[in-house]
Amino acid sequence: MPDMSASVSLAATHLVSLAKEVDENKVTPGVLGFIVFAVMALAVWGLMKSMNRHMGKVDFKETPDPETDGPKGTPSGGAKPQHG
């Protein structure tokens, strides 16, 4: 496996020379910040699209419980409320 420290030090020297060209009083995210933001935006878009598809498959209609007796939903074998 090649030695990674040589390539890292070479990249660091190029980045340091580019950093010296940047205005000391101005801070910007740069190209790397834009790339990270764009990747995160695409990931959120993909997740929202997937969630929308999954939510479209959900059936919100409740099926009647077979244990209920009548429209009020009182259990067939349970105690009935007393009025009076």
N, C-alpha and C positions, 0 to 999 in steps of 0.2 A: 504494500500500500504506500502511495507517495507521501512524502512529508508535507503536511498541511501548513506547518508554521512558515515555510518559505513563501507560499502563496498569500497567506494572511498578512505577513509583513510587507509584501509587495503591494497588496491592496491598501494597506494602512498608509503607506507612504504616498500613494496617489491621492487618497482621501484627505490627508493632511495638507497636501499642496493645493487641493481644490478648496479646502476650508479657509486657507489664507486669503483667497481671492474674494471671499464673502465679506460684505460690510460688517464691521464689528458692532454697529449700533442697530442692525436690522436682523431679526430672527424670523426665519420662514421654515415651514415644514419640508419644503423641497420636493423632489421627484419621489423619493422613497415614501414620504408622508402621503402623497397623492396615490401612490400604488397601494399602500396599505388601506387607505380609505376606500378606494375603488373595489378592492377585494372584499372588504367588509360589507360594502353596499350590495355587491352581487350575492354574497352569502345570505344577507337578510332578505333580499328579493327572492332568492330560491326557497328559503324557509317559509316565507309568506305564501308563495305560490303552492308549496306542498301542503301547508296548513289549510289553505282554501280548498284544495282538492279533497283532503281528508274530512273537513267539516261538511263538504257537500254530500259525502256518503252517509253522514249521521242521520238517522231517522228519529225525529223528535216526537212522534206520535206514540203515546203510551198505550200499551195493550191492556185490556181489562184483566184484573186479577181473577183467576178462576175460583178463589176462595171467598170472594165477596158475594153478598146476597142482596141484590137490588141496586138501585141507582145511588143510594146514599153511601154505599161502600161499607156497610156494617158487616162484620163477619157472620157467617151463617150459624156458627156454634157459639158465638160470643154473647156477652150480656148486652141487653138493650138498655139505653139510657132511660131513666125514670123521670117522668114529668109530674110535677105536682107538689 
